Each structure stands twice: as structure tokens, then as C-alpha cells.
Amino acid sequence: MHEFSTAVGIVETITNVAKENKATRIKKVELVVGEFSMLNTEQLKFAFEIAAEGTLAEKADLIIEAQKGEIDCKDCGFKGPVETQKKDVDHFVVDLVNIFECPKCKSNNTKISGGRDIYVKNIEVELGTK
Ligand SMILES: [Zn+2]
């Protein structure tokens, strides 16, 4: 499951940062998830809860911010966001990876140029008292 390995990676990253900063607990995690990252955000939240168990990130609030997918059109040079076809609110359909239609010239000769990534934007921690 793609979401689970992603969640484990996120938990590792943030707990390392938290330890470096001598935090005792991670309270909140803000994630940016690209529309074309092929991740189901509901599954990702669930996987995060499991991956965070027993770590500093246990019970942290996970805030997911969606980043719009962008394309480059090889025919007219358009670069920018496209309307994606979604199966449901959270699950992006990415089997159609190469057939996003250019909103300007309607060409299908397009390439994905943005919105594929997932990264941690911010974390909020509780610091231990000394
Ligand atoms: Zn175009």
C-alpha cells in the first residue's frame, strides 16, 4: 500500500526533526499533497495514525493541504492547473495521466509539470520543560 509506506516515511522525518529540537510531542503536522501524487488522503490519514502509534507523533493532528496538479501543453505552450476528473472527493484518478486536456487549445499532447509531490510543510511540537 503506497499510502502506508508514505506515512511511515513522514513519521520518520517528523520524529527526527522533533528529537533534534528536543520536543516531547508532535501536536500538529501540515502536509502538502499534490493532486497527481496518487495518494488517497483518507487512507493516508488512517495510515498515519497507525504509523505514528508509539512515536512522538502519536495522536498528532494531520492537516492535509491539496496542491493543484499542473500541466504543460506541448502544442500551445500553456502551463498551469487543470481540472482533474475525480472518482470521488478524495481519490484522484491518475490512470489518465497522459490525457489531460489543455484548457486553452484542447490538445491532449500534454505533460504533467506539477502537483506530483508530497511534503511536510510544517510541524507543531511541544517542548519539554527543563
Ligand atoms: Zn494547449
Backbone and ligand atoms as CSV (ligand in chain L), in Angstrom:
chain,resi,resn,atom,element,x,y,z
A,1,MET,N,N,0.842,-1.198,0.000
A,1,MET,CA,C,0.000,0.000,0.000
A,1,MET,C,C,0.873,1.242,0.000
A,2,HIS,N,N,0.745,2.008,-1.035
A,2,HIS,CA,C,1.525,3.216,-1.247
A,2,HIS,C,C,1.362,4.207,-0.083
A,3,GLU,N,N,0.133,4.366,0.391
A,3,GLU,CA,C,-0.152,5.317,1.456
A,3,GLU,C,C,0.603,4.950,2.729
A,4,PHE,N,N,0.691,3.643,3.005
A,4,PHE,CA,C,1.313,3.240,4.252
A,4,PHE,C,C,2.808,3.533,4.266
A,5,SER,N,N,3.501,3.194,3.192
A,5,SER,CA,C,4.943,3.462,3.175
A,5,SER,C,C,5.194,4.969,3.194
A,6,THR,N,N,4.315,5.724,2.568
A,6,THR,CA,C,4.442,7.184,2.608
A,6,THR,C,C,4.284,7.693,4.040
A,7,ALA,N,N,3.263,7.160,4.732
A,7,ALA,CA,C,3.001,7.584,6.110
A,7,ALA,C,C,4.179,7.249,7.017
A,8,VAL,N,N,4.771,6.074,6.841
A,8,VAL,CA,C,5.922,5.675,7.654
A,8,VAL,C,C,7.079,6.645,7.413
A,9,GLY,N,N,7.295,7.017,6.170
A,9,GLY,CA,C,8.355,7.970,5.826
A,9,GLY,C,C,8.125,9.328,6.476
A,10,ILE,N,N,6.880,9.766,6.463
A,10,ILE,CA,C,6.533,11.055,7.064
A,10,ILE,C,C,6.788,11.021,8.566
A,11,VAL,N,N,6.332,9.948,9.206
A,11,VAL,CA,C,6.512,9.830,10.657
A,11,VAL,C,C,8.005,9.828,11.011
A,12,GLU,N,N,8.805,9.112,10.221
A,12,GLU,CA,C,10.257,9.085,10.470
A,12,GLU,C,C,10.847,10.486,10.363
A,13,THR,N,N,10.484,11.166,9.310
A,13,THR,CA,C,11.006,12.516,9.085
A,13,THR,C,C,10.652,13.447,10.235
A,14,ILE,N,N,9.381,13.487,10.589
A,14,ILE,CA,C,8.967,14.456,11.612
A,14,ILE,C,C,9.451,14.079,13.002
A,15,THR,N,N,9.541,12.788,13.306
A,15,THR,CA,C,10.030,12.437,14.643
A,15,THR,C,C,11.526,12.766,14.757
A,16,ASN,N,N,12.262,12.628,13.659
A,16,ASN,CA,C,13.676,13.015,13.692
A,16,ASN,C,C,13.830,14.509,13.948
A,17,VAL,N,N,13.033,15.292,13.250
A,17,VAL,CA,C,13.074,16.742,13.446
A,17,VAL,C,C,12.697,17.087,14.887
A,18,ALA,N,N,11.670,16.431,15.390
A,18,ALA,CA,C,11.202,16.698,16.752
A,18,ALA,C,C,12.292,16.365,17.770
A,19,LYS,N,N,12.969,15.230,17.563
A,19,LYS,CA,C,14.033,14.831,18.504
A,19,LYS,C,C,15.192,15.810,18.468
A,20,GLU,N,N,15.559,16.241,17.255
A,20,GLU,CA,C,16.643,17.218,17.130
A,20,GLU,C,C,16.320,18.490,17.895
A,21,ASN,N,N,15.041,18.810,17.954
A,21,ASN,CA,C,14.626,20.031,18.643
A,21,ASN,C,C,14.194,19.775,20.085
A,22,LYS,N,N,14.493,18.594,20.564
A,22,LYS,CA,C,14.179,18.210,21.940
A,22,LYS,C,C,12.685,18.341,22.279
A,23,ALA,N,N,11.869,18.057,21.314
A,23,ALA,CA,C,10.428,18.109,21.548
A,23,ALA,C,C,9.984,16.830,22.251
A,24,THR,N,N,8.934,16.965,23.039
A,24,THR,CA,C,8.424,15.781,23.724
A,24,THR,C,C,7.206,15.193,23.012
A,25,ARG,N,N,6.620,15.986,22.156
A,25,ARG,CA,C,5.431,15.520,21.462
A,25,ARG,C,C,5.204,16.345,20.198
A,26,ILE,N,N,4.685,15.687,19.175
A,26,ILE,CA,C,4.303,16.426,17.970
A,26,ILE,C,C,2.800,16.646,18.039
A,27,LYS,N,N,2.411,17.915,17.974
A,27,LYS,CA,C,0.993,18.221,18.127
A,27,LYS,C,C,0.255,18.271,16.799
A,28,LYS,N,N,0.936,18.799,15.805
A,28,LYS,CA,C,0.252,19.022,14.540
A,28,LYS,C,C,1.214,18.873,13.367
A,29,VAL,N,N,0.742,18.290,12.298
A,29,VAL,CA,C,1.554,18.114,11.105
A,29,VAL,C,C,0.784,18.666,9.909
A,30,GLU,N,N,1.432,19.534,9.163
A,30,GLU,CA,C,0.798,20.044,7.950
A,30,GLU,C,C,1.501,19.464,6.734
A,31,LEU,N,N,0.713,18.787,5.945
A,31,LEU,CA,C,1.246,18.104,4.774
A,31,LEU,C,C,0.685,18.728,3.511
A,32,VAL,N,N,1.516,18.806,2.498
A,32,VAL,CA,C,1.010,19.235,1.198
A,32,VAL,C,C,1.027,18.014,0.290
A,33,VAL,N,N,-0.125,17.703,-0.255
A,33,VAL,CA,C,-0.238,16.517,-1.105
A,33,VAL,C,C,-0.663,16.954,-2.506
A,34,GLY,N,N,0.187,16.669,-3.453
A,34,GLY,CA,C,-0.111,17.017,-4.845
A,34,GLY,C,C,-1.260,16.180,-5.379
A,35,GLU,N,N,-2.036,16.816,-6.198
A,35,GLU,CA,C,-3.202,16.163,-6.772
A,35,GLU,C,C,-2.810,14.938,-7.604
A,36,PHE,N,N,-1.609,14.965,-8.166
A,36,PHE,CA,C,-1.165,13.845,-9.001
A,36,PHE,C,C,-0.222,12.906,-8.256
A,37,SER,N,N,-0.215,12.980,-6.945
A,37,SER,CA,C,0.720,12.138,-6.196
A,37,SER,C,C,0.208,10.713,-6.062
A,38,MET,N,N,-0.995,10.468,-6.502
A,38,MET,CA,C,-1.616,9.154,-6.478
A,38,MET,C,C,-1.911,8.656,-5.079
A,39,LEU,N,N,-2.064,9.572,-4.152
A,39,LEU,CA,C,-2.349,9.156,-2.790
A,39,LEU,C,C,-3.802,9.441,-2.449
A,40,ASN,N,N,-4.394,8.510,-1.757
A,40,ASN,CA,C,-5.741,8.702,-1.254
A,40,ASN,C,C,-5.621,9.325,0.130
A,41,THR,N,N,-6.123,10.540,0.292
A,41,THR,CA,C,-5.878,11.254,1.541
A,41,THR,C,C,-6.549,10.598,2.749
A,42,GLU,N,N,-7.706,9.982,2.549
A,42,GLU,CA,C,-8.356,9.291,3.664
A,42,GLU,C,C,-7.501,8.117,4.134
A,43,GLN,N,N,-7.003,7.358,3.169
A,43,GLN,CA,C,-6.140,6.225,3.520
A,43,GLN,C,C,-4.838,6.704,4.136
A,44,LEU,N,N,-4.370,7.835,3.647
A,44,LEU,CA,C,-3.126,8.382,4.183
A,44,LEU,C,C,-3.299,8.788,5.647
A,45,LYS,N,N,-4.429,9.403,5.974
A,45,LYS,CA,C,-4.702,9.789,7.357
A,45,LYS,C,C,-4.729,8.570,8.267
A,46,PHE,N,N,-5.404,7.538,7.789
A,46,PHE,CA,C,-5.523,6.302,8.546
A,46,PHE,C,C,-4.143,5.664,8.735
A,47,ALA,N,N,-3.371,5.599,7.655
A,47,ALA,CA,C,-2.031,5.012,7.714
A,47,ALA,C,C,-1.131,5.817,8.650
A,48,PHE,N,N,-1.314,7.124,8.641
A,48,PHE,CA,C,-0.507,7.989,9.506
A,48,PHE,C,C,-0.771,7.682,10.980
A,49,GLU,N,N,-2.063,7.516,11.315
A,49,GLU,CA,C,-2.409,7.202,12.705
A,49,GLU,C,C,-1.722,5.931,13.180
A,50,ILE,N,N,-1.728,4.926,12.314
A,50,ILE,CA,C,-1.102,3.651,12.669
A,50,ILE,C,C,0.416,3.798,12.763
A,51,ALA,N,N,0.995,4.468,11.764
A,51,ALA,CA,C,2.452,4.627,11.735
A,51,ALA,C,C,2.955,5.463,12.909
A,52,ALA,N,N,2.106,6.368,13.397
A,52,ALA,CA,C,2.526,7.278,14.463
A,52,ALA,C,C,2.393,6.663,15.853
A,53,GLU,N,N,1.688,5.565,15.960
A,53,GLU,CA,C,1.498,4.929,17.266
A,53,GLU,C,C,2.825,4.609,17.932
A,54,GLY,N,N,2.945,4.998,19.178
A,54,GLY,CA,C,4.167,4.704,19.933
A,54,GLY,C,C,5.323,5.641,19.611
A,55,THR,N,N,5.097,6.641,18.753
A,55,THR,CA,C,6.156,7.608,18.445
A,55,THR,C,C,5.746,8.978,18.997
A,56,LEU,N,N,6.628,9.945,18.819
A,56,LEU,CA,C,6.322,11.306,19.271
A,56,LEU,C,C,5.135,11.902,18.519
A,57,ALA,N,N,4.840,11.310,17.392
A,57,ALA,CA,C,3.759,11.852,16.555
A,57,ALA,C,C,2.401,11.234,16.874
A,58,GLU,N,N,2.360,10.377,17.871
A,58,GLU,CA,C,1.099,9.738,18.224
A,58,GLU,C,C,0.028,10.782,18.552
A,59,LYS,N,N,-1.124,10.600,17.971
A,59,LYS,CA,C,-2.286,11.484,18.155
A,59,LYS,C,C,-2.076,12.915,17.645
A,60,ALA,N,N,-1.092,13.104,16.820
A,60,ALA,CA,C,-0.899,14.438,16.228
A,60,ALA,C,C,-2.030,14.696,15.231
A,61,ASP,N,N,-2.423,15.954,15.119
A,61,ASP,CA,C,-3.415,16.303,14.107
A,61,ASP,C,C,-2.735,16.342,12.751
A,62,LEU,N,N,-3.327,15.697,11.806
A,62,LEU,CA,C,-2.762,15.708,10.458
A,62,LEU,C,C,-3.622,16.604,9.582
A,63,ILE,N,N,-3.012,17.675,9.104
A,63,ILE,CA,C,-3.728,18.606,8.231
A,63,ILE,C,C,-3.201,18.393,6.814
A,64,ILE,N,N,-4.096,18.096,5.918
A,64,ILE,CA,C,-3.656,17.857,4.543
A,64,ILE,C,C,-4.134,18.985,3.634
A,65,GLU,N,N,-3.168,19.558,2.973
A,65,GLU,CA,C,-3.475,20.644,2.050
A,65,GLU,C,C,-3.256,20.110,0.635
A,66,ALA,N,N,-4.247,20.239,-0.196
A,66,ALA,CA,C,-4.107,19.725,-1.555
A,66,ALA,C,C,-3.422,20.754,-2.440
A,67,GLN,N,N,-2.531,20.268,-3.279
A,67,GLN,CA,C,-1.878,21.160,-4.221
A,67,GLN,C,C,-2.387,20.805,-5.611
A,68,LYS,N,N,-2.780,21.784,-6.353
A,68,LYS,CA,C,-3.355,21.524,-7.666
A,68,LYS,C,C,-2.344,20.928,-8.630
A,69,GLY,N,N,-2.837,20.015,-9.455
A,69,GLY,CA,C,-1.984,19.449,-10.489
A,69,GLY,C,C,-1.820,20.437,-11.632
A,70,GLU,N,N,-0.629,20.450,-12.211
A,70,GLU,CA,C,-0.398,21.360,-13.324
A,70,GLU,C,C,0.145,20.623,-14.534
A,71,ILE,N,N,-0.143,21.138,-15.690
A,71,ILE,CA,C,0.361,20.532,-16.921
A,71,ILE,C,C,1.091,21.557,-17.789
A,72,ASP,N,N,1.890,21.012,-18.696
A,72,ASP,CA,C,2.499,21.795,-19.775
A,72,ASP,C,C,1.858,21.304,-21.059
A,73,CYS,N,N,1.431,22.210,-21.901
A,73,CYS,CA,C,0.892,21.792,-23.193
A,73,CYS,C,C,1.996,21.914,-24.234
A,74,LYS,N,N,2.207,20.820,-24.958
A,74,LYS,CA,C,3.280,20.845,-25.954
A,74,LYS,C,C,2.842,21.540,-27.239
A,75,ASP,N,N,1.550,21.723,-27.400
A,75,ASP,CA,C,1.077,22.349,-28.636
A,75,ASP,C,C,1.015,23.872,-28.561
A,76,CYS,N,N,0.420,24.395,-27.476
A,76,CYS,CA,C,0.278,25.860,-27.428
A,76,CYS,C,C,1.146,26.503,-26.358
A,77,GLY,N,N,1.838,25.684,-25.563
A,77,GLY,CA,C,2.734,26.254,-24.562
A,77,GLY,C,C,2.065,26.619,-23.248
A,78,PHE,N,N,0.787,26.289,-23.100
A,78,PHE,CA,C,0.091,26.571,-21.843
A,78,PHE,C,C,0.761,25.847,-20.681
A,79,LYS,N,N,0.928,26.550,-19.575
A,79,LYS,CA,C,1.412,25.933,-18.337
A,79,LYS,C,C,0.468,26.349,-17.229
A,80,GLY,N,N,-0.059,25.383,-16.501
A,80,GLY,CA,C,-0.916,25.777,-15.395
A,80,GLY,C,C,-1.791,24.650,-14.909
A,81,PRO,N,N,-2.677,24.974,-13.979
A,81,PRO,CA,C,-3.529,23.943,-13.384
A,81,PRO,C,C,-4.602,23.451,-14.344
A,82,VAL,N,N,-4.986,22.224,-14.165
A,82,VAL,CA,C,-6.076,21.652,-14.959
A,82,VAL,C,C,-7.163,21.145,-14.036
A,83,GLU,N,N,-8.346,21.062,-14.565
A,83,GLU,CA,C,-9.427,20.435,-13.818
A,83,GLU,C,C,-9.240,18.927,-13.959
A,84,THR,N,N,-9.186,18.250,-12.835
A,84,THR,CA,C,-8.996,16.811,-12.914
A,84,THR,C,C,-10.333,16.111,-12.758
A,85,GLN,N,N,-10.361,14.908,-13.255
A,85,GLN,CA,C,-11.573,14.125,-13.109
A,85,GLN,C,C,-11.430,13.278,-11.866
A,86,LYS,N,N,-12.352,13.446,-10.977
A,86,LYS,CA,C,-12.244,12.728,-9.727
A,86,LYS,C,C,-13.333,11.677,-9.619
A,87,LYS,N,N,-12.960,10.545,-9.112
A,87,LYS,CA,C,-13.910,9.465,-8.907
A,87,LYS,C,C,-14.800,9.810,-7.724
A,88,ASP,N,N,-14.166,10.291,-6.674
A,88,ASP,CA,C,-14.910,10.795,-5.528
A,88,ASP,C,C,-14.076,11.920,-4.941
A,89,VAL,N,N,-14.503,12.477,-3.846
A,89,VAL,CA,C,-13.848,13.671,-3.339
A,89,VAL,C,C,-12.357,13.474,-3.075
A,90,ASP,N,N,-12.018,12.314,-2.561
A,90,ASP,CA,C,-10.639,12.158,-2.118
A,90,ASP,C,C,-9.729,11.357,-3.024
A,91,HIS,N,N,-10.326,10.633,-3.911
A,91,HIS,CA,C,-9.466,9.762,-4.694
A,91,HIS,C,C,-9.286,10.282,-6.116
A,92,PHE,N,N,-8.113,10.722,-6.418
A,92,PHE,CA,C,-7.859,11.275,-7.732
A,92,PHE,C,C,-7.609,10.163,-8.738
A,93,VAL,N,N,-8.143,10.355,-9.878
A,93,VAL,CA,C,-7.953,9.362,-10.929
A,93,VAL,C,C,-6.693,9.704,-11.705
A,94,VAL,N,N,-5.720,8.856,-11.580
A,94,VAL,CA,C,-4.472,9.190,-12.240
A,94,VAL,C,C,-4.101,8.182,-13.321
A,95,ASP,N,N,-5.047,7.288,-13.656
A,95,ASP,CA,C,-4.761,6.356,-14.746
A,95,ASP,C,C,-4.726,7.137,-16.057
A,96,LEU,N,N,-5.309,8.292,-16.033
A,96,LEU,CA,C,-5.434,9.086,-17.255
A,96,LEU,C,C,-4.272,10.045,-17.402
A,97,VAL,N,N,-3.168,9.657,-16.776
A,97,VAL,CA,C,-2.034,10.552,-16.618
A,97,VAL,C,C,-1.661,11.360,-17.858
A,98,ASN,N,N,-1.708,10.745,-19.011
A,98,ASN,CA,C,-1.234,11.492,-20.165
A,98,ASN,C,C,-2.308,12.124,-21.011
A,99,ILE,N,N,-3.538,12.016,-20.579
A,99,ILE,CA,C,-4.569,12.573,-21.429
A,99,ILE,C,C,-5.319,13.725,-20.762
A,100,PHE,N,N,-4.607,14.517,-19.995
A,100,PHE,CA,C,-5.226,15.741,-19.513
A,100,PHE,C,C,-5.343,16.686,-20.694
A,101,GLU,N,N,-6.504,17.244,-20.831
A,101,GLU,CA,C,-6.737,18.124,-21.962
A,101,GLU,C,C,-6.272,19.535,-21.625
A,102,CYS,N,N,-5.595,20.139,-22.549
A,102,CYS,CA,C,-5.177,21.524,-22.353
A,102,CYS,C,C,-6.420,22.410,-22.295
A,103,PRO,N,N,-6.558,23.215,-21.225
A,103,PRO,CA,C,-7.767,24.043,-21.112
A,103,PRO,C,C,-7.809,25.158,-22.168
A,104,LYS,N,N,-6.689,25.423,-22.793
A,104,LYS,CA,C,-6.619,26.532,-23.747
A,104,LYS,C,C,-6.895,26.077,-25.183
A,105,CYS,N,N,-6.158,25.053,-25.626
A,105,CYS,CA,C,-6.315,24.658,-27.033
A,105,CYS,C,C,-6.949,23.280,-27.183
A,106,LYS,N,N,-7.311,22.649,-26.087
A,106,LYS,CA,C,-7.986,21.337,-26.090
A,106,LYS,C,C,-7.107,20.194,-26.601
A,107,SER,N,N,-5.821,20.435,-26.707
A,107,SER,CA,C,-4.918,19.378,-27.152
A,107,SER,C,C,-4.732,18.348,-26.041
A,108,ASN,N,N,-4.475,17.106,-26.427
A,108,ASN,CA,C,-4.148,16.080,-25.436
A,108,ASN,C,C,-2.648,15.837,-25.356
A,109,ASN,N,N,-1.918,16.635,-26.073
A,109,ASN,CA,C,-0.464,16.498,-26.108
A,109,ASN,C,C,0.146,17.268,-24.937
A,110,THR,N,N,-0.123,16.751,-23.729
A,110,THR,CA,C,0.281,17.475,-22.527
A,110,THR,C,C,1.149,16.624,-21.617
A,111,LYS,N,N,1.810,17.283,-20.734
A,111,LYS,CA,C,2.704,16.612,-19.799
A,111,LYS,C,C,2.450,17.179,-18.400
A,112,ILE,N,N,2.483,16.321,-17.390
A,112,ILE,CA,C,2.311,16.804,-16.020
A,112,ILE,C,C,3.561,17.554,-15.578
A,113,SER,N,N,3.377,18.758,-15.055
A,113,SER,CA,C,4.555,19.524,-14.642
A,113,SER,C,C,4.548,19.875,-13.164
A,114,GLY,N,N,3.435,19.644,-12.478
A,114,GLY,CA,C,3.410,19.978,-11.054
A,114,GLY,C,C,2.325,19.220,-10.326
A,115,GLY,N,N,2.448,19.178,-8.995
A,115,GLY,CA,C,1.410,18.530,-8.203
A,115,GLY,C,C,1.620,17.045,-8.005
A,116,ARG,N,N,2.863,16.594,-8.221
A,116,ARG,CA,C,3.154,15.175,-8.046
A,116,ARG,C,C,3.733,14.874,-6.682
A,117,ASP,N,N,4.097,15.911,-5.967
A,117,ASP,CA,C,4.871,15.711,-4.747
A,117,ASP,C,C,4.022,15.676,-3.491
A,118,ILE,N,N,4.662,15.170,-2.472
A,118,ILE,CA,C,4.061,15.233,-1.147
A,118,ILE,C,C,5.177,15.663,-0.214
A,119,TYR,N,N,4.910,16.656,0.619
A,119,TYR,CA,C,5.944,17.079,1.551
A,119,TYR,C,C,5.359,17.661,2.835
A,120,VAL,N,N,6.185,17.655,3.862
A,120,VAL,CA,C,5.772,18.202,5.147
A,120,VAL,C,C,6.020,19.701,5.111
A,121,LYS,N,N,4.968,20.468,5.326
A,121,LYS,CA,C,5.088,21.914,5.244
A,121,LYS,C,C,5.468,22.488,6.601
A,122,ASN,N,N,4.892,21.923,7.642
A,122,ASN,CA,C,5.097,22.495,8.954
A,122,ASN,C,C,4.753,21.459,10.034
A,123,ILE,N,N,5.450,21.521,11.149
A,123,ILE,CA,C,5.003,20.723,12.293
A,123,ILE,C,C,4.979,21.594,13.535
A,124,GLU,N,N,4.084,21.250,14.441
A,124,GLU,CA,C,3.989,21.960,15.710
A,124,GLU,C,C,4.332,20.973,16.803
A,125,VAL,N,N,5.243,21.363,17.670
A,125,VAL,CA,C,5.679,20.432,18.709
A,125,VAL,C,C,5.506,21.027,20.100
A,126,GLU,N,N,5.570,20.121,21.062
A,126,GLU,CA,C,5.564,20.548,22.459
A,126,GLU,C,C,6.982,20.347,22.965
A,127,LEU,N,N,7.540,21.356,23.579
A,127,LEU,CA,C,8.907,21.222,24.068
A,127,LEU,C,C,8.912,20.794,25.531
A,128,GLY,N,N,9.856,19.959,25.858
A,128,GLY,CA,C,9.967,19.523,27.239
A,128,GLY,C,C,10.431,20.663,28.119
A,129,THR,N,N,9.990,20.669,29.355
A,129,THR,CA,C,10.432,21.721,30.276
A,129,THR,C,C,11.640,21.223,31.033
A,130,LYS,N,N,12.545,22.128,31.281
A,130,LYS,CA,C,13.754,21.720,31.977
A,130,LYS,C,C,13.842,22.363,33.343
L,1,ZN,ZN,ZN,-2.605,23.818,-25.413
